[in-house]
């Protein structure tokens, strides 16, 4: 029977709840790494600190350097002290943000809220998706206040409290703006990056600010009807030049995470090449798809029927991907944001 690429249920698999990682491993590079040969489907089991065994001098790792905002706020309605929860999504202007909140019915236009005595907010308007536009009021920088009183916007499947905010940041994060971490990079340590550099493996950075749409489930049975979220990205000239040079010299461009992959493939679709650029991408990658830029992918294990497992299926091949996921479940790999890693070459 032919595989129905555009059917949502094609990308389903059974995952025991106990395999959803609630806390990160220590050290970061101690996570397990399932290695998948995308040509043969061969699987090998390793740990992330062994990554250098699979990379060659002249290879290039492309990483997303976006940094997660501590964007979850807990406060009260100024009028009557009713509790409220805000999640900041994206800036719209000077201290004006698009947010989602709960309970949303408490956030009518004109309503004011207070957060820890450090921050106030007023609802300016509504969004098409049921969110709100709000203006914040505080002394000094809003980002400084968020750093002081904000909480990390962990995915809904993580119920444990995160003790160290930095464990939901990559060690190379620097551009503040994401509502969720580019989690494939959480496994890197400074020591591992130095080791790879000494072995002739280069690194380059793109920025894609991860939106909450990355967790939005695909609800349509025909995935072509799914409304893909839009995310802002930028590729600096240094990165574009490194990619060009790597390709010319026969090296491999390996995307660290689906966000780096979407940035590179989205930019190539837009410009016909990889160049220094900035823009928005809503690229939705699923089989069959012809990749234009990347030769390898480092990623985590993703939710069933998600756009992310569809992307992985397009890159590694559907049968290889689903067999790898079945193997990971059997071998009790840890899944999702704080889970184990997958290297596809």
TORDODREN-74220 format. One record per residue (C-alpha): residue number from 1; residue in three letters; x, y, z. Coordinates in steps of 0.02 Angstrom, whole numbers, always signed. Example, Ala and Ser with C-alpha at 12.3 -4.5 7.8 and 13.67 -1.06 7.14 Angstrom:
! TORDODREN-74220
ATOM|1|ALA|+615|-225|+390
ATOM|2|SER|+684|-53|+357
//
This chain:
! TORDODREN-74220
ATOM|1|UNK|+0|+0|+0
ATOM|2|UNK|+66|+173|-45
ATOM|3|UNK|+110|+288|+100
ATOM|4|UNK|-8|+434|+116
ATOM|5|UNK|+116|+575|+143
ATOM|6|UNK|-17|+707|+168
ATOM|7|UNK|-117|+612|+299
ATOM|8|UNK|-87|+667|+479
ATOM|9|UNK|-106|+492|+552
ATOM|10|UNK|+38|+432|+443
ATOM|11|UNK|+155|+516|+569
ATOM|12|UNK|+80|+440|+727
ATOM|13|UNK|+173|+325|+845
ATOM|14|UNK|+143|+257|+1021
ATOM|15|UNK|+243|+342|+1159
ATOM|16|UNK|+235|+288|+1342
ATOM|17|UNK|+212|+439|+1455
ATOM|18|UNK|+360|+384|+1560
ATOM|19|UNK|+480|+420|+1415
ATOM|20|UNK|+439|+606|+1410
ATOM|21|UNK|+591|+687|+1490
ATOM|22|UNK|+546|+803|+1634
ATOM|23|UNK|+721|+861|+1681
ATOM|24|UNK|+883|+884|+1584
ATOM|25|UNK|+1030|+764|+1607
ATOM|26|UNK|+1194|+821|+1681
ATOM|27|UNK|+1312|+858|+1603
ATOM|28|UNK|+1224|+915|+1445
ATOM|29|UNK|+1327|+804|+1330
ATOM|30|UNK|+1286|+646|+1429
ATOM|31|UNK|+1121|+627|+1337
ATOM|32|UNK|+1105|+476|+1224
ATOM|33|UNK|+1119|+496|+1036
ATOM|34|UNK|+1033|+384|+910
ATOM|35|UNK|+1131|+389|+748
ATOM|36|UNK|+1032|+358|+589
ATOM|37|UNK|+1105|+331|+416
ATOM|38|UNK|+979|+413|+302
ATOM|39|UNK|+1035|+311|+152
ATOM|40|UNK|+1032|+136|+228
ATOM|41|UNK|+922|+159|+382
ATOM|42|UNK|+1059|+84|+490
ATOM|43|UNK|+1046|+133|+674
ATOM|44|UNK|+1184|+147|+805
ATOM|45|UNK|+1173|+196|+987
ATOM|46|UNK|+1296|+321|+1062
ATOM|47|UNK|+1307|+470|+1179
ATOM|48|UNK|+1313|+650|+1125
ATOM|49|UNK|+1491|+675|+1189
ATOM|50|UNK|+1543|+551|+1052
ATOM|51|UNK|+1481|+670|+915
ATOM|52|UNK|+1658|+701|+851
ATOM|53|UNK|+1668|+520|+790
ATOM|54|UNK|+1537|+559|+658
ATOM|55|UNK|+1599|+728|+597
ATOM|56|UNK|+1744|+761|+480
ATOM|57|UNK|+1864|+906|+461
ATOM|58|UNK|+1780|+1028|+344
ATOM|59|UNK|+1604|+995|+408
ATOM|60|UNK|+1501|+1143|+465
ATOM|61|UNK|+1375|+1145|+609
ATOM|62|UNK|+1243|+1280|+586
ATOM|63|UNK|+1165|+1330|+752
ATOM|64|UNK|+1020|+1439|+804
ATOM|65|UNK|+1086|+1567|+929
ATOM|66|UNK|+914|+1630|+983
ATOM|67|UNK|+892|+1651|+1170
ATOM|68|UNK|+731|+1612|+1263
ATOM|69|UNK|+639|+1752|+1350
ATOM|70|UNK|+582|+1714|+1528
ATOM|71|UNK|+415|+1757|+1451
ATOM|72|UNK|+289|+1681|+1572
ATOM|73|UNK|+220|+1804|+1699
ATOM|74|UNK|+106|+1774|+1848
ATOM|75|UNK|+9|+1923|+1911
ATOM|76|UNK|-160|+1991|+1962
ATOM|77|UNK|-297|+2099|+1892
ATOM|78|UNK|-268|+2270|+1968
ATOM|79|UNK|-453|+2300|+2000
ATOM|80|UNK|-491|+2147|+2106
ATOM|81|UNK|-331|+2043|+2124
ATOM|82|UNK|-396|+1902|+2012
ATOM|83|UNK|-246|+1792|+1963
ATOM|84|UNK|-186|+1801|+1782
ATOM|85|UNK|-50|+1717|+1680
ATOM|86|UNK|+33|+1802|+1531
ATOM|87|UNK|+145|+1724|+1400
ATOM|88|UNK|+237|+1850|+1290
ATOM|89|UNK|+246|+1801|+1107
ATOM|90|UNK|+322|+1943|+1006
ATOM|91|UNK|+358|+2130|+1020
ATOM|92|UNK|+246|+2248|+922
ATOM|93|UNK|+323|+2413|+975
ATOM|94|UNK|+398|+2506|+1123
ATOM|95|UNK|+346|+2394|+1270
ATOM|96|UNK|+196|+2335|+1168
ATOM|97|UNK|+182|+2147|+1148
ATOM|98|UNK|+70|+2013|+1079
ATOM|99|UNK|+30|+1892|+1219
ATOM|100|UNK|-84|+1748|+1262
ATOM|101|UNK|-160|+1740|+1435
ATOM|102|UNK|-269|+1636|+1546
ATOM|103|UNK|-403|+1654|+1596
ATOM|104|UNK|-423|+1753|+1434
ATOM|105|UNK|-600|+1808|+1478
ATOM|106|UNK|-526|+1916|+1617
ATOM|107|UNK|-420|+2015|+1493
ATOM|108|UNK|-542|+2132|+1408
ATOM|109|UNK|-483|+2289|+1318
ATOM|110|UNK|-435|+2421|+1444
ATOM|111|UNK|-406|+2299|+1587
ATOM|112|UNK|-249|+2326|+1690
ATOM|113|UNK|-139|+2197|+1774
ATOM|114|UNK|+6|+2201|+1897
ATOM|115|UNK|+152|+2081|+1911
ATOM|116|UNK|+250|+2074|+2072
ATOM|117|UNK|+248|+2261|+2099
ATOM|118|UNK|+380|+2278|+1963
ATOM|119|UNK|+275|+2280|+1807
ATOM|120|UNK|+103|+2336|+1750
ATOM|121|UNK|+9|+2301|+1589
ATOM|122|UNK|-144|+2366|+1498
ATOM|123|UNK|-240|+2270|+1365
ATOM|124|UNK|-246|+2371|+1203
ATOM|125|UNK|-331|+2251|+1084
ATOM|126|UNK|-368|+2073|+1028
ATOM|127|UNK|-281|+1963|+900
ATOM|128|UNK|-357|+1847|+771
ATOM|129|UNK|-295|+1695|+867
ATOM|130|UNK|-377|+1746|+1029
ATOM|131|UNK|-223|+1829|+1102
ATOM|132|UNK|-203|+2006|+1164
ATOM|133|UNK|-102|+2161|+1124
ATOM|134|UNK|-39|+2239|+1285
ATOM|135|UNK|+68|+2387|+1336
ATOM|136|UNK|+186|+2360|+1481
ATOM|137|UNK|+238|+2494|+1605
ATOM|138|UNK|+396|+2479|+1709
ATOM|139|UNK|+551|+2575|+1762
ATOM|140|UNK|+694|+2547|+1642
ATOM|141|UNK|+711|+2397|+1527
ATOM|142|UNK|+567|+2275|+1508
ATOM|143|UNK|+693|+2138|+1472
ATOM|144|UNK|+781|+2172|+1638
ATOM|145|UNK|+615|+2157|+1730
ATOM|146|UNK|+573|+1996|+1638
ATOM|147|UNK|+741|+1925|+1686
ATOM|148|UNK|+701|+1964|+1868
ATOM|149|UNK|+520|+1905|+1883
ATOM|150|UNK|+484|+1804|+1726
ATOM|151|UNK|+477|+1615|+1715
ATOM|152|UNK|+539|+1503|+1575
ATOM|153|UNK|+397|+1456|+1455
ATOM|154|UNK|+422|+1269|+1466
ATOM|155|UNK|+315|+1160|+1351
ATOM|156|UNK|+152|+1095|+1424
ATOM|157|UNK|+216|+916|+1432
ATOM|158|UNK|+350|+967|+1560
ATOM|159|UNK|+272|+973|+1732
ATOM|160|UNK|+430|+975|+1839
ATOM|161|UNK|+496|+1143|+1901
ATOM|162|UNK|+655|+1200|+1814
ATOM|163|UNK|+781|+1245|+1949
ATOM|164|UNK|+909|+1329|+1836
ATOM|165|UNK|+843|+1445|+1699
ATOM|166|UNK|+1003|+1422|+1598
ATOM|167|UNK|+966|+1238|+1570
ATOM|168|UNK|+829|+1291|+1448
ATOM|169|UNK|+958|+1395|+1352
ATOM|170|UNK|+1094|+1334|+1236
ATOM|171|UNK|+1270|+1377|+1291
ATOM|172|UNK|+1289|+1483|+1134
ATOM|173|UNK|+1124|+1578|+1146
ATOM|174|UNK|+1140|+1767|+1128
ATOM|175|UNK|+995|+1843|+1028
ATOM|176|UNK|+848|+1866|+1147
ATOM|177|UNK|+678|+1833|+1070
ATOM|178|UNK|+616|+1652|+1076
ATOM|179|UNK|+461|+1587|+1163
ATOM|180|UNK|+537|+1411|+1165
ATOM|181|UNK|+712|+1342|+1159
ATOM|182|UNK|+793|+1272|+1001
ATOM|183|UNK|+815|+1112|+1100
ATOM|184|UNK|+929|+1014|+984
ATOM|185|UNK|+1070|+1128|+1042
ATOM|186|UNK|+1044|+1095|+1227
ATOM|187|UNK|+1164|+946|+1219
ATOM|188|UNK|+1318|+1051|+1176
ATOM|189|UNK|+1445|+1103|+1306
ATOM|190|UNK|+1585|+1231|+1283
ATOM|191|UNK|+1710|+1087|+1301
ATOM|192|UNK|+1629|+986|+1162
ATOM|193|UNK|+1623|+1138|+1047
ATOM|194|UNK|+1808|+1169|+1077
ATOM|195|UNK|+1846|+987|+1044
ATOM|196|UNK|+1753|+992|+878
ATOM|197|UNK|+1844|+1152|+829
ATOM|198|UNK|+2013|+1072|+865
ATOM|199|UNK|+1961|+928|+751
ATOM|200|UNK|+1925|+1047|+606
ATOM|201|UNK|+1736|+1054|+623
ATOM|202|UNK|+1676|+1234|+602
ATOM|203|UNK|+1522|+1318|+674
ATOM|204|UNK|+1410|+1456|+608
ATOM|205|UNK|+1255|+1541|+675
ATOM|206|UNK|+1084|+1590|+614
ATOM|207|UNK|+945|+1666|+717
ATOM|208|UNK|+767|+1606|+713
ATOM|209|UNK|+655|+1661|+856
ATOM|210|UNK|+553|+1508|+901
ATOM|211|UNK|+367|+1542|+921
ATOM|212|UNK|+240|+1441|+1017
ATOM|213|UNK|+174|+1383|+850
ATOM|214|UNK|+310|+1251|+858
ATOM|215|UNK|+198|+1162|+985
ATOM|216|UNK|+36|+1192|+891
ATOM|217|UNK|-39|+1024|+846
ATOM|218|UNK|-87|+980|+669
ATOM|219|UNK|-276|+962|+679
ATOM|220|UNK|-320|+938|+495
ATOM|221|UNK|-322|+760|+428
ATOM|222|UNK|-244|+825|+267
ATOM|223|UNK|-84|+909|+326
ATOM|224|UNK|-82|+1024|+173
ATOM|225|UNK|-225|+1119|+258
ATOM|226|UNK|-120|+1153|+413
ATOM|227|UNK|-84|+1338|+441
ATOM|228|UNK|+102|+1345|+474
ATOM|229|UNK|+165|+1472|+601
ATOM|230|UNK|+277|+1616|+543
ATOM|231|UNK|+445|+1646|+626
ATOM|232|UNK|+575|+1782|+602
ATOM|233|UNK|+751|+1734|+551
ATOM|234|UNK|+915|+1811|+499
ATOM|235|UNK|+1072|+1742|+417
ATOM|236|UNK|+1231|+1846|+435
ATOM|237|UNK|+1356|+1862|+293
ATOM|238|UNK|+1488|+1764|+390
ATOM|239|UNK|+1371|+1614|+400
ATOM|240|UNK|+1321|+1626|+217
ATOM|241|UNK|+1505|+1631|+168
ATOM|242|UNK|+1548|+1481|+278
ATOM|243|UNK|+1407|+1381|+199
ATOM|244|UNK|+1465|+1425|+23
ATOM|245|UNK|+1645|+1381|+65
ATOM|246|UNK|+1595|+1217|+148
ATOM|247|UNK|+1495|+1164|-5
ATOM|248|UNK|+1635|+1212|-125
ATOM|249|UNK|+1762|+1111|-24
ATOM|250|UNK|+1652|+955|-15
ATOM|251|UNK|+1609|+972|+169
ATOM|252|UNK|+1439|+940|+246
ATOM|253|UNK|+1319|+1071|+312
ATOM|254|UNK|+1237|+999|+467
ATOM|255|UNK|+1089|+1091|+541
ATOM|256|UNK|+1078|+1088|+730
ATOM|257|UNK|+891|+1077|+754
ATOM|258|UNK|+736|+1094|+648
ATOM|259|UNK|+741|+1284|+673
ATOM|260|UNK|+912|+1298|+590
ATOM|261|UNK|+850|+1181|+453
ATOM|262|UNK|+693|+1286|+423
ATOM|263|UNK|+798|+1445|+420
ATOM|264|UNK|+917|+1379|+287
ATOM|265|UNK|+787|+1292|+180
ATOM|266|UNK|+666|+1439|+197
ATOM|267|UNK|+800|+1563|+145
ATOM|268|UNK|+851|+1454|-3
ATOM|269|UNK|+671|+1443|-61
ATOM|270|UNK|+655|+1633|-48
ATOM|271|UNK|+820|+1683|-130
ATOM|272|UNK|+874|+1531|-231
ATOM|273|UNK|+1038|+1526|-135
ATOM|274|UNK|+1107|+1551|+40
ATOM|275|UNK|+1149|+1733|+63
ATOM|276|UNK|+1150|+1860|+202
ATOM|277|UNK|+966|+1896|+229
ATOM|278|UNK|+828|+1927|+353
ATOM|279|UNK|+643|+1890|+343
ATOM|280|UNK|+498|+1782|+398
ATOM|281|UNK|+475|+1601|+355
ATOM|282|UNK|+324|+1488|+363
ATOM|283|UNK|+405|+1344|+271
ATOM|284|UNK|+318|+1178|+302
ATOM|285|UNK|+429|+1030|+260
ATOM|286|UNK|+354|+857|+239
ATOM|287|UNK|+383|+711|+119
ATOM|288|UNK|+424|+716|-20
ATOM|289|UNK|+539|+868|-9
ATOM|290|UNK|+703|+902|-97
ATOM|291|UNK|+826|+981|+25
ATOM|292|UNK|+930|+1118|-52
ATOM|293|UNK|+1055|+1161|+85
ATOM|294|UNK|+1078|+1038|+227
ATOM|295|UNK|+1172|+873|+222
ATOM|296|UNK|+1143|+819|+401
ATOM|297|UNK|+1029|+854|+548
ATOM|298|UNK|+1046|+850|+737
ATOM|299|UNK|+877|+846|+819
ATOM|300|UNK|+779|+783|+969
ATOM|301|UNK|+633|+661|+967
ATOM|302|UNK|+470|+749|+923
ATOM|303|UNK|+285|+733|+961
ATOM|304|UNK|+179|+612|+860
ATOM|305|UNK|+88|+693|+712
ATOM|306|UNK|+189|+856|+734
ATOM|307|UNK|+261|+963|+595
ATOM|308|UNK|+433|+922|+666
ATOM|309|UNK|+421|+734|+643
ATOM|310|UNK|+356|+771|+468
ATOM|311|UNK|+514|+872|+433
ATOM|312|UNK|+624|+732|+499
ATOM|313|UNK|+529|+606|+392
ATOM|314|UNK|+563|+714|+239
ATOM|315|UNK|+750|+718|+276
ATOM|316|UNK|+785|+541|+337
ATOM|317|UNK|+649|+452|+240
ATOM|318|UNK|+482|+403|+313
ATOM|319|UNK|+518|+218|+341
ATOM|320|UNK|+689|+253|+416
ATOM|321|UNK|+618|+386|+531
ATOM|322|UNK|+473|+283|+599
ATOM|323|UNK|+586|+132|+625
ATOM|324|UNK|+709|+243|+719
ATOM|325|UNK|+568|+308|+830
ATOM|326|UNK|+506|+131|+865
ATOM|327|UNK|+683|+82|+910
ATOM|328|UNK|+702|+233|+1023
ATOM|329|UNK|+544|+186|+1117
ATOM|330|UNK|+602|+5|+1135
ATOM|331|UNK|+773|+63|+1197
ATOM|332|UNK|+690|+187|+1316
ATOM|333|UNK|+766|+345|+1248
ATOM|334|UNK|+705|+505|+1330
ATOM|335|UNK|+588|+608|+1220
ATOM|336|UNK|+551|+792|+1181
ATOM|337|UNK|+633|+953|+1241
ATOM|338|UNK|+742|+886|+1383
ATOM|339|UNK|+760|+717|+1300
ATOM|340|UNK|+895|+628|+1202
ATOM|341|UNK|+967|+669|+1032
ATOM|342|UNK|+962|+602|+856
ATOM|343|UNK|+1100|+623|+727
ATOM|344|UNK|+1047|+597|+546
ATOM|345|UNK|+1184|+588|+414
//
